Amino acid sequence: MTYAEKLKDKRWEEKRLKALKKAKHTCKICKSTSRTLHIHHLKYHASGDPWKSPFKDLICICDICHRVIHKTEHDTNFIKVQKACTDLLTEDLKATDGRLRLLFWFIKQALDNLTINQENILIAPIPDIATDLEASEISIRRWLKVLINRGYISQRTFNNKIIQSAFVLNKDLIYKGK
């Protein structure tokens, strides 16, 4: 039986559905719940039968993140893989909601300037963000307010005063790896 045939086997379908349910139908990397989801094998079972892999060796990821993983398959630097995924998603979201574009812009900036085990303060004047995202400053301010209210980003303060251009991305949005 070829591997493609094994992926159509009822035993794999059952295992795949259980893995999707365990992952709450959410991509482990980008947290998408709306894209097509795949179950990716971190390790293959010695038998070559996909349904024999333990759940700890399976990860639920969306189709875009799956493509990125296979592009960077032999790269053990997870930050680099995460950055490739974020770059791809940022490009994909250009025509969609501005809040998402802004959030991914912040993630991309954080990954580009990542310092392990340190809070990553991003200095980002609103006119510069507006230029990068080809949006008005009014829109950027409106989108920033939503992202701050929802806890995706926060503004830095000094002596209880908000520093207008200094932002911190919610640390849960960045996987720092080893």
N, C-alpha and C positions, 0 to 999 in steps of 0.2 A: 504494500500500500504506500503510495507517495505521500509526502508531507501535506500537500494540498488536499488529498483525499482524507487524511487524518483530521484536518481542520473542519471537514464536513461531517465527521463522525458524531453520532448522538452523544457519546461520552464527553467529547470536547465541548459540544454545545451546552451540555448541562454544567460542566465545570466553568465555562466561560460566563454563563448567566449567574452562577453563584459568585464568581469573582466580581462581576459588575455590581451585584447587589451589595457585597461586602464593601465595595468602594463608594457606595451610595451614588452610583452612576455619575461620578465626578472624576475629571482628569487629575491625576496626582501632581502633574507639573503646573498647568495653567489654571486649574480649578474650573474649567469649562464643564457645563452640564448640557450645553446645547449642541455641541459638535458630535459627529459620529465617534463613538468610543471603541477602542480596541483593547484587548488584553495582550500585553507584551510579556514575553518570557525573559526574565532576568537571567535565568539559567534553564537549560533544557534537561529533561530527565534522560538518564543514560539509555533508556529504551527507545527514545525518539518519539514516544507517544505523548502528545501535548497534555492529555488529560491526567497523566501520572505526575505532573509537576505539582509540588506542594504550593499552597496559596502564597507562602512567603516568597516564592520565586515568580509570582505573577504581579503585574502592575497594570492598573487601569489608566490608559492615556488616550487623549483625543487623536484624531487622524493627523493633525498638523504636528503635534508633539512626537507622534510615532515616526513621521517622516524625518524630523530633526534627529531623533535618537539613532535612526538607521544611518543618517548622514554622518554622524559623529560616533558611530558604534565602537570604534577602537580607542576613543578618547576617554580617559578616566577622569578628566577634569570636569566635574559636574557643573561648575560655574560657567564654563565655556558652553556646555550643552544648554544650560538654562538661558544663557545670553542668546544663543542661536535661536532658541524657541521664541524668546521675547522679541527678537528682531523680526522673525517671521510673522508673529501675531501683530506687531505694530504695523507692519506693511499691510497685512490683511484687514486691519481695522480702519484704514485711512478714510474710507467712505462711510463709516458708521458713527455712532454716538460719540460726541466730543469728550464726555467724561471718561469713557474707556480709552480713547486715544491719549488723553492726558495721563491717566493712571499708567498706561504702558510706557509713556514717555518717561515718567518718574522711575519706573522699574528699570528701563534701559539705562538711564543716567546713573542709577545706583549701581548697576552691574558694571558699567564702564569705569566707574570710580571706586569699585569695591575695595574696602580695607577690612580684612578678616578681624573679627572680634572687636570692632570699634563701631560706634554709632556713626552712620553715614549721613552727615549733614550735607544737603544739596543746596548750593547757592544758585538760585534760579530767579532772576528778575522777570517779572511778568512780560515786559516787552520782548525779552529773549525767547520765552516760552511761546508767545504768540507768533513770533517769526518762525520758529522751528515747526510749529504745528499749522502754520498758515491759517491762523484764526485771529479774531479780534481780541483785544485786551479785555473787553467787557465779557466776552464768552469765556475766556480763561479764568477771570475772577469768579464767574458764576460756577464753572466746573470745579474750580479749587474749593469753593465753599461746600459743594456736595461731597467731594472726596474727603475733606477735613471732617465734616459732620458725620460721615460714615466710618471714620477711623482708618481710612486707607493711608492718609498722610497726616502729619501734624506740622504746626509751625513752631519754630524754636523761639524761646523767650530769653530775655536777659533783663535782670532786675524787674521781673513781672511785666515787661513790655514785649510785645510781639515784634520779632525781627521780620520785616516784610518779605524779604527774598530768601529766607532760610527755612528749608523744609526737611522733614525727616520722614522717610517711607516706613510704613508699618513693617517691622522686622519679620513678620510671618510671611511676607510676600517674597522674601529672598532666601533661597537655600544656599548656605555658604559652603556646604560640603566638608571635606576633611581639612 
